[in-house]
Amino acid sequence: MATCWQGLWAYRSYLTVFFLPIFLLPLPIVIRTKEAYCAYAIILMALLWCTEALPLAITALFPIILFPMMGIMDASEVCTEYFQDTIVLFVGGLMVAIAVERWNLHKRIALRVLLIIGVRPALLILGFMSVTAFLSMWVSNTATTAMMVPIAHAVLEQLHEAPTDKGAEGGRDNPALELQEPTSQKEETQLDNGQAHPVPPAPSEPRAQQKQEHLRFNQGMSLCVCYSASIGGIATLTGTTPNLVLQGQVNALFPKNTNTVNFASWFGFAFPTMVILLLLAWLWLQILFLGFNFRKNFGIGGKAQEQERAAIQIIRTQCRLLGPMSFAEKAVTILFVILVVLWFTREPGFFPGWGNLAFSEADGNSMVSDGTVAIFISIIMFILPSKIPGLTQDPGKPGRLKAPPALLSWKTVNEKMPWNIVLLLGGGFALAKGSERSGLSKWLGDKLTPLQNVPPPAIAFILSLLVAAFTECTSNVATTTLFLPILASMAQAICLHPLYIMLPCTLAASLAFMLPVATPPNAIVFSFGGLKVSDMARAGFLLNILGVLVITLAINSWGFPVFGLHTFPSWALSNSTANCTVSQANTTTSSP
């Protein structure tokens, strides 16, 4: 019997893929409407995304098969959703991030900031959180975490060396930024010390207490890196994929919107939110893992100058190993700054941008998008050489001259580009469009009209909590892809500005702090050892609550002027929202 269950468990993915579509078949057979057909496709894809019986990207291709066969959309229309402007922005932004990562520019920024901030416990955590959050605004959260965790553990190793331990000197010259599990490493150090310098038994209890403190500091440092990577990603439109899902869904569901969600408007709303949440996360981790002794946490009156010097030395060593800035790093830095400036000034909203002035439509809107800018800078990186133009000897073919490689190569981009996310984004946009075409969105919105009697801030808070809980077990991209079309329909049905609901839920999808499997940064940190699931769950639970509260504060304060949430927008009007023009003002603004 046990062998039978083991066999079924081993084949669970195959069984799920085979039986799940059959179990759901009564829905389209009994209810022969396009709404039911679309609901069948969405429920099937949602369950496959939750169980991961198929790769997420493969499940995202289902609309190409199901929608034409069900008469919901033409195949050519479905396919265009897989490479719309938002996906172009995603690809272009990632190519620039790959160039930053390839030439180690992100590592140089991280080490320089850490040298400025210092290595006292509380400041060290703040330094790593600030650097990680800043880098994850531009580079992928996973790459940022993978780079910062080894640096953090190498610095901690030097901080935890005993003052009399001569091994610290060797650690300064060791370029490897690796640290084993704190407990085992500490035991080895004590054994080595015991053989060379016998230690009296009297101070064993203080040493055990110090060892426990070091372990907790290691845990706090590890968690601060993965948490700040997730928090930093919400600050920019390209920082994490759910942000782009929102932009794509808004453009697909409300094609008449005047580019409401762009890089500048998103940054104006999300950056202050990120800063507040980052500071609260820093205070919470400091209290949880360092305690309430703030004088000790900030190193006031401390006696660990030698360990601090050793930790600073290892950061300086890593800076020296990077050498002076190369031509490639300078070129990438200049192009990156140009990219950010062009993003901010293209169509800022509060003054005419270069897109409005130079490349405008008849109505004055910019014909150039953020994706256009990202692709433009990316193409320049494929053209510019990585060294000062000149000829060098080809090492593989002596006697032949060779030009330096470009800042970006297709081989590098192809290896590092997450093509599965590109397909996942496209699948989400196809689902949103199919939901609108079939009438499922309108049907869902009509069923949710009783929520009109609930205060809008309460709706935003409850839905954000729901999404934050859901994203702990499911991909944040899949979560936003499934929820946003439903939320948009609900907002229209109760005459709420769609962004008033969609924005907080999108940000909440990045609040995956409780489980190692919730997001790749959590998994990377957990794999380094020293953490239990209970440690992450205990720290992440309150941080999830704090995150939802901060998002609720943001959407009910500075979110209003940034996105014009005080009125129901004309671009969200439809046949079912004709009465919203009368009740628009008091519905949205009565309670914030």
N, C-alpha and C positions, 0 to 999 in steps of 0.2 A: 504493500500500500504506500509506504514511504517512497519507494522507488517511482511509483506512478505519479505522485505529487511532484517529486523532483523533476520528472520528465516534463510534466505540464508546465512547471515553472521555467524550465530551460527553454521551452518553446512558446513562452507567453507572448512575445512580440509577434510571432507568426499567427498565433491564435487570435490576438487582438485585431490585427489587420484583416483577418479573414472573417471573423464573426461580427465585429462591430458594425460594418455597413449593413449586414443582414438584420441585426437586432433593431436598427433604426429605420428599416424599410417601411414599416407600417405608417410612419408619418407622411411620406409623399404618396403612398398608395391610397390611404383613407381620405386625406385632404388634398385634392387635386388642384392646388393653386400655386402660383409662382412664389407666393410668400412661404408656403410649406416646403417647396423644393429648395428655396434658398436657406431656410432654417435647417433642413436636412444637411446641406453642405456645411453650414457653419458649425452645427453641433458635432458632425463627424470630424471636422478639422480641429475643433477645440479639444475633443477627447484624444485625438491622436497627438496633438501638441502636448497635452497634459501627461499622457502615458509615455511619450517619446518612443512609441512602437516603431515608427518610421523616423528617419532624420527630419528635423524641423523644416529644412529647405525643401525636401521632397513633398512633405505634406502641403507646403505652400503652393505647389504646382497644381493641386486638385482643381481650382477654379477653371483652369484651361480646359479640363476634361468635362467637369460637371456643368458649368454654366451654359455652354453651347448645347449640350445634350438635353438640358432641362428647359431650353428656350428662354433663358434669362438674359443672356448677352451673346452677341456675335463673337466668335473666336478672335477675330482681329481686334475687337474692342478690348477683350480681356487681356490680350498680349501687350497692348500698349501701356497697361497699368504697371507692367513689370520694369519699365524703364522711363518713368516720368521724371519731372524736374527734380523732385526731392531725392530720388535715387542718384541722379547725376551729382547733386550736391554732396551726398554721402560718399560717392566714389572719389570726387575731386578733393574733398576735405581729407579723406583717408590717404590719398596719394601724397599730399603735403605732409601729413603726420608721419608717413613712412619715410619720407626724406629727412625729417627732423630726427627720427629714430636711427636711421642708417648712419648718419654722421655724428651720432652721440651728442647732439646739441642738448637734448633733454637731460642727459647725465651731467653735463657741465653746469647747466642752470641749477640742478639739484644740489650739487656739491658746493657751489659758490654761496647759495642761500644758507646752507647748513653752517658754513664757516662764519657767516655773519651772525646768525642767531645764537650759536653756541650749543653746548651739550649738557647744560643743567637739566634735570629730569623733566620738569614741566615745560621748559622752553624747547627741549629736544623733541618732545611729543608735538608741540605746536609747530616747530620747524618742519618736521616730517609731514605733518598734516597739511601745512600751507603749500609746501613744494608739490606734494602728491596731488592735491586738489587743483593747483594751477596747471600742472602738466596734463592731468586728465581732462581739462577743458579743451585740449587740443589734440592730445595723443590718446589712443584707446586706453580705457581703464585697465584692461588686462596687461598691456605692455608696461604701463606706468607702475603697476603693482609688482610685476615680475622684476623690474629694475630696482625699485625702492626697498623691497623687503631684504635682499642680501646686504645692501648698504646699511640698513637699520641694524641688522644682526651683527655686522662687523663692528659697528660703533659700540653696540652694547657689550660685545665681547671685551673690548678695551676698557669700558667703564667698569666691568665686573671683575677685572683682574685685581688680585690683592696687591697692595703697594710694594710688597717685598718680592713679588713674583717677577723674575727676570724674563719670563716668557713674553712679557708685554713688549720688550724691545724687539723680539723676533716678529711679533704680530704687526709691528709698524712697517716692516719691510715686506710683509706678505701681501701681494696684490689681490689674492683671492678673497672676494667678499662673501664668504660662506661661514655659517655658524651652525654647529650641530645642536641637538636638543639640549636646552640649558641644564637640565638635571644631570645627564650623563657626563657632560663636559665638566661640570663643577666637580663631580666625583673624581674624574681623572686628574684634575688639577690638584685636588686635595691629596690624592695618592702620590703624585709626583712630589708635592711639597713634603709629604710625610717621609718619603725616602731620603730626600736631600737634607731637609731641615725638620727634625722631629718637633712636633707641635704639642705643647702641654695640653692635657685633657680638660683643663678648667674652662676655656672659652668655647667649648663645643656648642653650648646652647645659643650664645650670641651668633656663632657662625651659622647654625641651622636657621636662625631667624633671618640672618642676612641673606642666606641662600633662598629662603622663601620670598623675601622681598625682591630679589633679583628675578626670580621666576615670574612673579606678578608683573614686574616692570617689562619683562620680555613679552608677556601676553598683551599688556596694554599697548606696547609699541607695535606689535604685529597687527592688532585690531585697528589701531589708528591709521595704518597705511591703507588697509582694504576699505575701511569706512570712508576715509577722505577721498579715495579714488571714485567711489560711487557718488559721494556728495558733489565733488568737483565737476563730474560729468553733466550735472543738471544746469550749469551756469551758461553754457553756450548751446546754440542750436545743433552744432555738430558734435557736441561733447559725448552724447550717448544716443543710441538708436531710437529709443522711445520718443525723444524730442522730434526727430525727423518723421516718425510715424504720425505724430500730431499734425505737423505741417502738411504732410501729404494727405491725411484724412480731411483736414479743413479745406484744402484746395479741391479735393475730389467731391466732397459732399456739398460744398458751397462754392461753386466755381465763380460766382459773382463777387466774392470777397476781394477787397482791394489790397491784396498782399499783406493781410493783417499780421500774420505770423512770419516775420523775417528775422534776420540775424540781430539787427539793432533792437527791435521791440522785445525779442526774447531775452536778450542780454539785460536790458533795462529792468525786466521783471524778475528773471531767475538769478542774476548775480547777487543782489542783496539777500535773496532767500538762501543762497548757498553760503554766504559769509556768516549769516546768523546761525544757520544749522551747524556749520563747521565749528564755530566758537562754542556752541552748546555741547557738541560732541566732544570737544577737547576738555571742557569742564567735567563732563560726565565720566570720561575715561580716566581723567586725573583723580577724581574722587574714588572711583571704583577700584583702580589698581595702584594708586600711590597714597591714598588716604587723605585725611583732612589737614595734615601738617603742611601747610602751604609754605612756611619758611624753609622746611626741608626740601619740598618739591621744587622751589625756585633756587635752591642752593645757597640760601642766606645762612652764613655761619657754618657752612659745611667744611669737611676736612678731606675731601676727595679730589684735591687739586691735581694730584699725580695721575689718577685715572682719567680725569677730564682732559689733561694734556695729551695722554695717550690716544684718547678718542679723537681729539682734534687733529693729532698727528696722522692718524690713518685717513682722515678726510683730505688732509693736505697731500698725502702720498697719492691718493687717487687723482687729485687735481693735477699733480705733476705727471702722472702716467698719461693723462690726456694730452699733455703738451700744450703749446700755444695754439690759438684758434687757427685752423687751416682755412684756405681759400674757400673750400666747400662749405664749412660751417658759417663763414661770414656771408656767403651768397645765399644759403638757406635762411639765415636770420633776416637778411634784407627782404627776401621774397615773402617770408612769413609775415613780417611787419606790414608790407604792402598789402598782402591778402586781408589782414584784419582791418586795416584802414579802409580798403575798398568795400569790405562787407558793411562796416559801420556807416559809411557815407553814401552808399548806393541809393537808398531810399529811406532816410531816417524818420521821416514823418513830420518832425517839428521844423524842418527847413528843407527846401528843395535839394535833393541829392544829385550826384553826377548822372545817375541813371535817369532821373526826371528831366534833366537839362539837355543831355546829349543823345539819349536813346529813348525818347518818350513816344507813347502811342498818341492817338488823337485826343484821348481824354486826359493826357498828362502823366499816366502811369508809366513806370519804367518797363521797357521791353527786355532789359537785361535782368537776369535773376542772380541770386547768390550762387547757384550752381554754375552759371556762366563764368563768374569770377574765379571760382575754385578750379574749374577746368583750365581756364586761361593761365593761371599761375602754375598748375601742374604741367602743362605743355611746355612752359618756359623751362621748368626743371629738367625735362627730357632733352632740351636743346643746349643749355649752358654746360660747359665742361666743369669737372670737379677740381681742376687745378688751373693755375694761370695758363692761358693758352700758350701752347708750345709743343714741341715734339720730344719724345723720349725713346730710348731703345726698348724694343719688344723683347722681354726676357725669354719668351718661348722661341723666338726666331732671331738669333743674333744677326746684327747687320741691318735689320729692318726697323724703320721708324714707326712709332705708334702714337696716336693722339690719346689724351687722357679721357677716361670714361665720363659720361654725363652725370649730373647730380642724381638723376633717377634712371634706372634701367627697367625694362619690362620684366626681366627675370625677378628682380627684387619685388616689384609691385605684385606680380603674379603669386609669389610665395607668401606674401604677407597680407594680401587683400582678402578679407572674409567674404568670399563670394556667396557663401550660404546665407549671410545676412542680407545680401542684395536680393536674393530670391525670396527670403522671408518678408522683406519690406514689400516687394511686388505682390506677393500673395495677400498681404494685409490690405493693400490698396484695391486689389481686385475684389476682395470680400466686401469692402465698403461700397464700392461701386455697384456690385451685384445686389447688395442689401437695399440700396436706393432704387435701382431699376425694378426690382421685383415687388417693391411696396412693403417689404418687411420692416424697414425703418419706420415708415408711417404707422404701420399696425402696432409696433412696439411702443411708439410714442403715444398713441391713443390709449393704450392700456396703462400707461404710467401717469395719466393726467391727475389722478387723486393726489399725487405728490405736490400739486400746486398749493395745497394748504399747509405744507411744511415750510418753515423759514429757509430761504436759500443757503445761509451759512451752515445750517444743520445738514442740508442735503450734500453740500460740498464736503463737509467733515466726514459724514458717514460713508460716502462713496470712496473718499480717499483712504479711509481705514480698510474698506473692503479690498481695494486694489492693492494696498500695501501688504495685506495678509495673503492675497492670492499670488502675488509675485514672489513670495518666499518659496513656493513650490513649482512655479511655472516660469518660463522665460519671460523677461520683462517686455520683450518685443511682442511675443504672442499675447501677453496680457493686454497691452495697450491696443493691439490690433483687434482683439475681440471686444473690448469694452467701449472704445471710442465711438464707433457708429451708433451703438445703443444709447450712449450718453448724449450724443448729438440729437438724436430723435426725441429723447426725453426732454431735453432743454427746449426744443422747439414746441413740444406739446404743452409745456407749462409756462411758455413765454419768458424763459430765462435766456440770457446771452449764452450761446453754446460754449464759448471759451470759459465762462464762469464755472462750468462743470468739467470741461475737458482738460483745462490747464492743470488744476490741482491733481486730478487723477493721473495725468501723465507724469508729473513730478513724483507722485507717490509710488509709481512703478519702479523708481530707482531706489526706493527705501528697502532694499533687500539686505538686512543686517543680521538676521537671526540664525541662519543655517549655512553650513559650508557649501551646500549644493545650490544655494539661491543665486549666486552670481560668480563668475570666474575669479575676481579678486579675492572673495572669501575662500574659494577652494585653494588658491595659490598659498595664501597665508596659512591655512589649516595644514597643508602638506608639509610645511616647514617644521611641524612638531611643536610641542609645548602648549597646545591648546586642546581643550575638550569641547564637545558640542555644547555642553552646559555653559561653558565660559562665554561662548559666542552668543548663545541664546539669552543669557542673563544681561549681557551688555547691549545686545541688539533690541531687546523688547522695549526698554524705555526709550531708546533712540528712535525706534519706529514711531512711538507716540509723540515724541518731541518733534519729529519730522513732519507729521501730519498737522500738528498744532502750528508750526512755523508756516507751512504751506497755506493753511487756513487764514492765518494772519496776513500773508502776502496777497492772497487773492482778494481779501476784503479791504485792503488799504492801497498800496501803490499799484496793484493790478488794475484798479479802476481807471486811473488816468492813462496808463500805458496802453491798454487795449480798448478803452472806451466802453467799459462794462456797465455804465450807468443807464444805457438805453438798449433796447432790443434792436439789433442791426438790420438794415434793409436787405442785406445780402442773405440773411437767414429766413426771409419771408417765403412762405409757400401757400398753397391753397388751404392748408389746415391751420395756418397761423395768421389768418386775416385779422383776428381779434387782438393780436399782440400789439398792433400799433396804438391801441387805446390804453392798454394796461401795462405798456412796456416800462414806464418810469417807476411806478410804485411796486412792480413785481420784483425787480432786481435790486432796488436800492432801499427797500423798506427796512431790512434787517442788518446789513453790515455795519 
